[in-house]
Amino acid sequence: MTKKEKVAFVLKTLDELYPEIPVPLDHTDPYTLLIAVLLSAQSTDVRVNKTTPILFDRADNPAAMVRLSVEEIREIIKPVGLSPTKARAIHRLSEILLEKYKGAVPETLEALEELPGVGHKTASVVVSQAFGIPAFPVDTHIHRLMYRWGFSTGKNVVKTEKDAKRLFPKELWNKLHLQIIWYGREYSPARGWDLDKDIITRTIGRKKVLQEYWAKKKTR
């Protein structure tokens, strides 16, 4: 298969498996999405989705959030981990949204990345999922699969994002990055990986990855 044929196979397979794809983090608007994505750093979507209803019941907008103390926020978000740092970031970014943007979430990567606790990945998720602006946020699943499929070197997420944007049509980025995340979770996880179920990697996977998989399989 040529690389072009491999890309076409990935797109076709993912569209068959996930014609409609839900956003993993529960939210109601750009602000609650921003907070949910910030909380998801080094945590799980399941844990975040259990925590945000409690937080958003108290404060689901910047004005209400700044009325809470940092300590109150920290107590609520403890289950997601890194709560002291995240609580300070949530409180301060909410103040900035009120001071600079009249309480609205800005729609550009540059403005979002200036907010406390908001890195490139978080900003990319917000612009793509909240505003429909083409972006390709790279999480651990996408980083892993782009390497397994031979589409990127696996060096770092910056390189993986560049390679993904070069390979895939821009108009597909927002849906495609979610499709890859769900595929990674269901069919190509980091642990407990079963190549028999992973049709994409089995069909187009990097030769080195397949060799290592079968070598490990033989030693078990």
N, C-alpha and C positions, 0 to 999 in steps of 0.2 A: 504493500500500500504506500502511495505517496503521502506526504504530509497533508496535502489538500484533501485527499480521500479519507484520511484519518479524521480530520476536522469534520468533514461531512458526516462520517459515521457517528461521531460523538453527538453532533447536533440532532441527527435523526433519532438516535437511541434515546437521548434525554427528552426529546419532544414526545416520543411514544410513552415513556415512563411518567413524565410530568407535564401533561398538556396545560394544566393550571398548577401554579405553585404558591403555597401560602408563605407569607413572611414569618420567619421563625419567632420573632419577638413580638409579643402582644403590645399594641399601642393604639391610640385614637387620633393622634395628630403629630405634626413634626416635633413638637416639644417632648411629648411622652416617648416618641421613638428615640430622640437624641439621648434622653436619660437612660432608656432601656439599653441602648447600644453601649453607652459609657459603662453601665453596670456589668455588662457581659464580659468585659475584659478579664481574662483568667478565671472565668466562671462558666457555667453552662446556661443555655437558654431556658432549660427547665427550671433551674433555681431562680433565674431572673424573673421568669413569668409567674413564679409563686410569690416573689417579693414585691414586684411593682404594683399589684393591686392594693397592697397595704399602704405603700408610699403614695400612690396617686389618689387614694381615698382621702389622704391628708392634704396633698398638694399636687395638682395636675397641671399647673401653670407657673410661670416664673414668679408672679406676685405672691402666690400662696407659698411657694417654696422658700422664698427669702424670709417669710414670717416664721418659718421653723428655724430652730438653731442648728448649727452644724452637728451638735451632739444628738439632737432629736433625729436628724437624718441618719446619722451613723448607727444609732440603735435599730432603726427600721431595716437598714440595708446590710446589717451584719452577716446574714446568711450567704451573701454573694461573695464575700471576701474583700480584702483591701478596703474595708469600710472607712477608716479614717481619711485616707487619701481621696477616695471617691466622694465622700460626704463634703469635704472642703471644695472639691471641684464642682459638684452639683450646686452648692450654695453660691459660689462665686460666679459661675457661668450664668446662673439665673439673674444675679445682680447686673451682670454685663448686658444680658439681653434686654433688661428693663432700661438700663442707662443708654445703650447705643442703638437698640433696634425696636424700641417701644414694645418690648415683650415678645416680639416675633423671632422665629429662628431664621437666620440668614440662609440664603440659597446658594452660596458659593463655597467651594472647597476652601478657598483662602480665608474667608471670614470665619468659617467653622473651625478651622485648624488653629485659629488664634484664641479660641476659647479654652479655659482650663480643662484638662483631662480629655481633650478631644484631639486624637491623632488623625493621621491620614485615612486609616481604615474606617474609623467611626464617621468621619466627615463624608467619606465615599458612600457608606451605607445610607446616611441621611439624605444626601442629594439624590441618590438613585431611587430609594424606596419612598421618600416623602414628597419629592418634587419631580420625579420622572426624568431627571437629568442623567444622561449616560455616564456610568462609572462602573468600575470593576473592582469592588472591594475583595481583597484576598485574605481569607482566613486559613486556618490550618488544613481544612479539608481541601480547599482549592490548591493550596501550595503543595500538598501531598499528591493530589491527582495529576496536576500539571507535570510533576516529575515522573510519576508512574507511567503516564501516557507518552512521555518523551517530548513534551511540548515546552519544557523549561529545564534549566540545569539544577534547580533546587537550591541554588546558592542563598537566595534571600527573597523575601516577599516583594521587594521593589522590582527585582528582575522578573519574578513570576508575573506581576501585574503588567509590566511592559510587554512580556511575551504574549499574555492573554489578549491584550488590547490589539496587538499586531496580528494575531491569528484569527480572532473572531470578529464578525461584523459588528460595528458600533451599535446598530439598532437592536442587537440581541443581548448586549451586555447586562442590562438590568434584570432580565428574566434568567439569562444563562448562569450568572454567578449563583443565583439561588438554586437552580437545577443541579449544578455541580455540588453544592453544599449538601443537598438532600441525598444525592447519589452517593457521595462519600460516606455519609452516615449510614445509609442502608446497605450499600453493596461493596464499599471499598474502605472500611475503617482502618485506623492505624493498628488496632489490636483485634484479634479474632478474625482476621481477614481470611475469607474463603474465596479463592480465585474462581472456583466453579460457579459462584453466584455473580462474580464481577465480569460481566460480558464485555464491557469496554476495555478494561485492562487486559483481559484474556485475548482479545482480538487485536488490539493495537499497541499493547504495552511495550515499554522500553525493554530491550533484550536483557540488559543487566538485571532489571527488576524481576523479570520472570525467572531468570536463572537462579537468583538468590532465593526466590520464593520456593522453587522446587527443591533446591538444596536443603533448605530448612525443613521442608516437608518430609524429606527422606530421613532426616536425623531424629524425627519425633517418634 
